Amino acid sequence: MTDCGCDKAQKDLEEYLRNEVCNTRHADITEHLENCAACRDEALVATTLTAVVARACKEAAPEDLRDQVLARLRAEQATHH
């Protein structure tokens, strides 16, 4: 059984989605994704997950929660010194 390139494409998928692969490999993966629905679906899941995480990272904790966490950390540090 010959591999249709899925193993190679999936191995490099994360770097591909962050544009961290060389142009030659980028073109190979792009071509593979155009012809392989399974890998294309995996790329879509990875892209969606990355976008959701990026959005979540932009959200800030409420100011009072932040103050409570900092106060607790300071108290813990004071008891361990």
DSSP file (Angstrom, degrees, kcal/mol; ACC not computed):
  #  RESIDUE AA STRUCTURE BP1 BP2  ACC     N-H-->O    O-->H-N    N-H-->O    O-->H-N    TCO  KAPPA ALPHA  PHI   PSI    X-CA   Y-CA   Z-CA
    1    1 A M              0   0    0      0, 0.0     2,-0.3     0, 0.0     0, 0.0   0.000 360.0 360.0 360.0 130.4    0.0    0.0    0.0
    2    2 A T        -     0   0    0      2,-0.0     2,-0.4     1,-0.0     0, 0.0  -0.749 360.0-118.6 -99.9 146.0    1.4    3.4   -1.0
    3    3 A D        -     0   0    0     -2,-0.3    -1,-0.0     1,-0.1     0, 0.0  -0.648  10.6-146.8 -81.5 133.7    0.9    6.5    1.1
    4    4 A C        -     0   0    0     -2,-0.4    -1,-0.1     1,-0.1    -2,-0.0   0.384  60.1 -87.1 -81.1   6.0   -0.9    9.3   -0.8
    5    5 A G  S  > S+     0   0    0      3,-0.0     4,-2.7     4,-0.0     5,-0.2   0.413  96.7 122.9 104.4   0.0    1.1   11.8    1.1
    6    6 A C  H  > S+     0   0    0      2,-0.2     4,-3.2     1,-0.2     5,-0.3   0.918  72.6  51.8 -61.9 -44.7   -1.2   12.1    4.1
    7    7 A D  H  > S+     0   0    0      1,-0.2     4,-2.0     2,-0.2    -1,-0.2   0.936 114.5  42.8 -58.4 -47.0    1.6   11.1    6.6
    8    8 A K  H  > S+     0   0    0      2,-0.2     4,-1.6     1,-0.2    -1,-0.2   0.926 115.8  48.1 -65.7 -45.0    3.9   13.8    5.3
    9    9 A A  H  X S+     0   0    0     -4,-2.7     4,-0.5     1,-0.2    -2,-0.2   0.913 113.7  46.9 -63.7 -42.8    1.2   16.5    5.0
   10   10 A Q  H >< S+     0   0    0     -4,-3.2     3,-0.5     1,-0.2     4,-0.4   0.850 108.0  56.2 -69.5 -33.1   -0.1   15.8    8.5
   11   11 A K  H 3< S+     0   0    0     -4,-2.0     4,-0.2    -5,-0.3    -1,-0.2   0.873 118.3  33.6 -63.8 -36.5    3.4   15.8    9.9
   12   12 A D  H 3X S+     0   0    0     -4,-1.6     4,-2.7     1,-0.2    -1,-0.2   0.366  90.1 102.5 -99.8   3.9    4.0   19.3    8.5
   13   13 A L  H <X S+     0   0    0     -4,-0.5     4,-2.8    -3,-0.5     5,-0.2   0.891  78.8  50.6 -59.9 -44.6    0.5   20.6    8.9
   14   14 A E  H  > S+     0   0    0     -4,-0.4     4,-1.1     1,-0.2    -1,-0.2   0.933 114.6  43.5 -61.1 -46.3    1.0   22.8   12.0
   15   15 A E  H  4>S+     0   0    0     -4,-0.2     5,-3.3     1,-0.2     6,-0.4   0.890 112.7  54.7 -64.6 -38.8    4.1   24.5   10.4
   16   16 A Y  H ><5S+     0   0    0     -4,-2.7     3,-1.7     1,-0.2    -2,-0.2   0.925 106.0  50.6 -59.3 -46.2    2.1   24.9    7.2
   17   17 A L  H 3<5S+     0   0    0     -4,-2.8    -1,-0.2     1,-0.3    -2,-0.2   0.750 112.9  46.7 -67.9 -22.5   -0.8   26.6    8.9
   18   18 A R  T 3<5S-     0   0    0     -4,-1.1    -1,-0.3    -3,-0.3    -2,-0.2   0.284 115.3-117.2 -97.7   9.1    1.7   29.0   10.5
   19   19 A N  T < 5S+     0   0    0     -3,-1.7    -3,-0.2    -4,-0.1    -2,-0.1   0.890  75.8 130.8  56.3  43.6    3.5   29.6    7.2
   20   20 A E      < +     0   0    0     -5,-3.3     2,-0.3    -6,-0.1    -4,-0.2   0.174  41.4  90.9-111.1  15.4    6.7   28.1    8.6
   21   21 A V  S    S-     0   0    0     -6,-0.4    -9,-0.0    -5,-0.2     5,-0.0  -0.801  84.2 -97.9-109.0 155.4    7.5   25.7    5.8
   22   22 A C     >  -     0   0    0     -2,-0.3     4,-2.8     1,-0.1     5,-0.2  -0.211  39.9-103.7 -65.8 162.1    9.7   26.4    2.8
   23   23 A N  H  > S+     0   0    0      1,-0.2     4,-2.4     2,-0.2     5,-0.2   0.851 119.1  53.3 -58.5 -37.9    8.0   27.3   -0.4
   24   24 A T  H  > S+     0   0    0      2,-0.2     4,-2.0     1,-0.2    -1,-0.2   0.954 113.5  41.2 -63.8 -50.0    8.5   23.9   -2.0
   25   25 A R  H  > S+     0   0    0      1,-0.2     4,-2.6     2,-0.2     5,-0.2   0.881 112.6  56.9 -64.9 -36.9    7.0   22.0    0.9
   26   26 A H  H  X S+     0   0    0     -4,-2.8     4,-2.7     1,-0.2    -2,-0.2   0.926 107.8  47.0 -58.7 -46.1    4.2   24.6    1.1
   27   27 A A  H  X S+     0   0    0     -4,-2.4     4,-2.5     1,-0.2    -1,-0.2   0.899 111.8  51.3 -64.0 -40.4    3.3   24.0   -2.5
   28   28 A D  H  X S+     0   0    0     -4,-2.0     4,-2.3     2,-0.2    -2,-0.2   0.922 113.1  44.2 -62.8 -43.9    3.3   20.2   -1.9
   29   29 A I  H  X S+     0   0    0     -4,-2.6     4,-2.9     2,-0.2     5,-0.2   0.913 111.8  53.1 -69.0 -41.5    1.1   20.4    1.1
   30   30 A T  H  X S+     0   0    0     -4,-2.7     4,-1.8    -5,-0.2    -2,-0.2   0.930 111.3  47.0 -57.0 -45.8   -1.3   22.9   -0.6
   31   31 A E  H  X S+     0   0    0     -4,-2.5     4,-1.1     1,-0.2    -1,-0.2   0.913 111.8  50.5 -63.7 -42.2   -1.6   20.5   -3.6
   32   32 A H  H >X S+     0   0    0     -4,-2.3     4,-1.1     1,-0.2     3,-0.8   0.929 109.3  50.6 -61.9 -44.2   -2.2   17.6   -1.2
   33   33 A L  H 3< S+     0   0    0     -4,-2.9     3,-0.3     1,-0.3    -1,-0.2   0.842 106.1  56.3 -63.7 -32.4   -4.9   19.5    0.7
   34   34 A E  H 3< S+     0   0    0     -4,-1.8    -1,-0.3    -5,-0.2    -2,-0.2   0.787 117.5  34.7 -67.4 -25.9   -6.7   20.3   -2.6
   35   35 A N  H << S+     0   0    0     -4,-1.1     2,-0.5    -3,-0.8    -2,-0.2   0.439 109.4  66.0-110.0  -1.3   -6.9   16.6   -3.4
   36   36 A C     X  -     0   0    0     -4,-1.1     4,-2.2    -3,-0.3     5,-0.2  -0.910  53.1-171.5-129.6 106.3   -7.4   15.0    0.0
   37   37 A A  H  > S+     0   0    0     -2,-0.5     4,-2.5     1,-0.2     5,-0.2   0.861  86.8  56.2 -63.7 -36.9  -10.6   15.7    1.8
   38   38 A A  H  > S+     0   0    0      2,-0.2     4,-1.9     1,-0.2    -1,-0.2   0.932 112.2  40.8 -63.7 -45.9   -9.5   14.0    5.0
   39   39 A C  H  > S+     0   0    0      2,-0.2     4,-2.5     1,-0.2    -1,-0.2   0.863 113.3  55.0 -70.3 -34.9   -6.4   16.1    5.4
   40   40 A R  H  X S+     0   0    0     -4,-2.2     4,-2.1     2,-0.2    -2,-0.2   0.906 108.2  49.2 -63.1 -41.1   -8.3   19.2    4.3
   41   41 A D  H  X S+     0   0    0     -4,-2.5     4,-2.3     2,-0.2    -2,-0.2   0.901 110.3  50.6 -63.5 -41.4  -10.8   18.5    7.1
   42   42 A E  H  X S+     0   0    0     -4,-1.9     4,-2.4     1,-0.2    -2,-0.2   0.897 109.5  50.7 -64.0 -39.4   -8.0   18.1    9.6
   43   43 A A  H  X S+     0   0    0     -4,-2.5     4,-2.6     2,-0.2    -1,-0.2   0.887 109.4  51.3 -64.6 -38.2   -6.5   21.4    8.4
   44   44 A L  H  X S+     0   0    0     -4,-2.1     4,-2.6     2,-0.2    -2,-0.2   0.910 109.9  48.9 -65.0 -42.6   -9.9   23.1    8.9
   45   45 A V  H  X S+     0   0    0     -4,-2.3     4,-2.8     2,-0.2    -2,-0.2   0.932 113.0  47.6 -61.6 -45.7  -10.2   21.7   12.5
   46   46 A A  H  X S+     0   0    0     -4,-2.4     4,-2.4     2,-0.2    -2,-0.2   0.908 113.0  48.1 -63.2 -42.5   -6.7   22.9   13.3
   47   47 A T  H  X S+     0   0    0     -4,-2.6     4,-2.2     2,-0.2    -1,-0.2   0.915 113.6  47.3 -64.0 -43.9   -7.4   26.4   11.8
   48   48 A T  H  X S+     0   0    0     -4,-2.6     4,-2.4     2,-0.2    -2,-0.2   0.921 112.4  49.3 -63.6 -45.1  -10.7   26.7   13.7
   49   49 A L  H  X S+     0   0    0     -4,-2.8     4,-2.6     1,-0.2     5,-0.2   0.913 110.5  50.6 -61.3 -43.6   -9.1   25.5   16.9
   50   50 A T  H  X S+     0   0    0     -4,-2.4     4,-2.5     1,-0.2    -1,-0.2   0.903 110.9  49.1 -61.0 -42.2   -6.2   28.0   16.5
   51   51 A A  H  X S+     0   0    0     -4,-2.2     4,-2.3     2,-0.2    -1,-0.2   0.902 111.3  49.2 -65.2 -41.3   -8.7   30.9   15.9
   52   52 A V  H  X S+     0   0    0     -4,-2.4     4,-2.4     2,-0.2    -2,-0.2   0.925 113.0  46.8 -64.3 -44.9  -10.8   29.9   19.0
   53   53 A V  H  X S+     0   0    0     -4,-2.6     4,-2.2     2,-0.2    -2,-0.2   0.919 111.7  51.1 -63.5 -43.4   -7.7   29.8   21.2
   54   54 A A  H  X S+     0   0    0     -4,-2.5     4,-0.8     1,-0.2    -1,-0.2   0.901 111.2  48.4 -60.7 -41.1   -6.4   33.1   19.8
   55   55 A R  H >X S+     0   0    0     -4,-2.3     3,-0.7     1,-0.2     4,-0.6   0.916 111.1  50.1 -64.4 -43.0   -9.8   34.7   20.5
   56   56 A A  H >< S+     0   0    0     -4,-2.4     3,-0.9     1,-0.2    -2,-0.2   0.856 105.0  57.7 -64.8 -34.9   -9.9   33.3   24.1
   57   57 A C  H 3< S+     0   0    0     -4,-2.2    -1,-0.2     1,-0.2    -2,-0.2   0.732 100.4  58.3 -69.1 -21.1   -6.4   34.6   24.7
   58   58 A K  H << S+     0   0    0     -4,-0.8    -1,-0.2    -3,-0.7     2,-0.2   0.670  87.0  94.1 -81.5 -16.6   -7.5   38.2   23.9
   59   59 A E    <<  -     0   0    0     -3,-0.9     2,-0.3    -4,-0.6    -3,-0.0  -0.547  67.9-145.8 -78.2 141.4  -10.2   38.1   26.6
   60   60 A A        -     0   0    0     -2,-0.2     3,-0.1     1,-0.0    -2,-0.1  -0.796  16.4-111.6-107.9 149.1   -9.2   39.5   30.0
   61   61 A A        -     0   0    0     -2,-0.3     5,-0.0     1,-0.1    -1,-0.0  -0.444  49.0 -87.3 -70.6 150.6  -10.2   38.3   33.4
   62   62 A P     >  -     0   0    0      0, 0.0     4,-2.3     0, 0.0     3,-0.4  -0.296  39.6-116.0 -56.8 145.3  -12.5   40.7   35.4
   63   63 A E  H  > S+     0   0    0      1,-0.2     4,-2.4     2,-0.2     5,-0.2   0.860 113.7  52.2 -54.8 -42.1  -10.4   43.2   37.4
   64   64 A D  H  > S+     0   0    0      2,-0.2     4,-2.1     1,-0.2    -1,-0.2   0.875 109.4  49.6 -67.0 -35.4  -11.6   41.9   40.8
   65   65 A L  H  > S+     0   0    0     -3,-0.4     4,-2.5     2,-0.2    -2,-0.2   0.920 110.4  50.9 -66.4 -43.2  -10.7   38.3   39.9
   66   66 A R  H  X S+     0   0    0     -4,-2.3     4,-2.5     1,-0.2    -2,-0.2   0.925 110.5  48.9 -58.6 -45.6   -7.3   39.5   38.8
   67   67 A D  H  X S+     0   0    0     -4,-2.4     4,-2.4     1,-0.2    -1,-0.2   0.890 110.7  50.9 -62.5 -40.5   -6.8   41.3   42.1
   68   68 A Q  H  X S+     0   0    0     -4,-2.1     4,-2.3     2,-0.2    -1,-0.2   0.910 111.2  47.8 -64.3 -42.3   -7.9   38.2   44.1
   69   69 A V  H  X S+     0   0    0     -4,-2.5     4,-2.5     2,-0.2    -2,-0.2   0.935 113.0  47.7 -65.3 -46.1   -5.5   36.0   42.3
   70   70 A L  H  X S+     0   0    0     -4,-2.5     4,-2.5     1,-0.2    -2,-0.2   0.904 111.6  50.4 -61.8 -41.3   -2.6   38.4   42.7
   71   71 A A  H  X S+     0   0    0     -4,-2.4     4,-2.3     1,-0.2    -1,-0.2   0.908 111.2  48.9 -63.2 -41.6   -3.4   38.8   46.4
   72   72 A R  H  X S+     0   0    0     -4,-2.3     4,-2.4     2,-0.2    -2,-0.2   0.903 111.2  49.9 -65.2 -41.2   -3.5   35.1   46.9
   73   73 A L  H  X S+     0   0    0     -4,-2.5     4,-2.6     2,-0.2    -2,-0.2   0.919 111.0  49.0 -63.1 -43.4   -0.1   34.7   45.1
   74   74 A R  H  X S+     0   0    0     -4,-2.5     4,-2.3     1,-0.2    -2,-0.2   0.905 111.2  50.1 -63.1 -40.7    1.5   37.4   47.2
   75   75 A A  H  X S+     0   0    0     -4,-2.3     4,-1.6     2,-0.2    -2,-0.2   0.907 111.5  48.3 -64.2 -42.1    0.1   35.7   50.4
   76   76 A E  H  X S+     0   0    0     -4,-2.4     4,-1.0     1,-0.2    -2,-0.2   0.907 111.8  49.6 -64.7 -42.2    1.5   32.3   49.3
   77   77 A Q  H  < S+     0   0    0     -4,-2.6     3,-0.4     1,-0.2     4,-0.4   0.896 108.7  53.1 -64.0 -39.3    4.9   33.8   48.5
   78   78 A A  H >< S+     0   0    0     -4,-2.3     3,-0.6     1,-0.2    -1,-0.2   0.854 108.2  49.8 -65.8 -34.7    5.0   35.6   51.9
   79   79 A T  H 3< S+     0   0    0     -4,-1.6    -1,-0.2     1,-0.2    -2,-0.2   0.702 111.1  49.9 -78.6 -18.0    4.4   32.3   53.7
   80   80 A H  T 3<        0   0    0     -4,-1.0    -1,-0.2    -3,-0.4    -2,-0.2   0.366 360.0 360.0-101.3   4.7    7.1   30.4   51.8
   81   81 A H    <         0   0    0     -3,-0.6    -1,-0.2    -4,-0.4    -2,-0.1   0.434 360.0 360.0-101.4 360.0    9.9   32.9   52.3
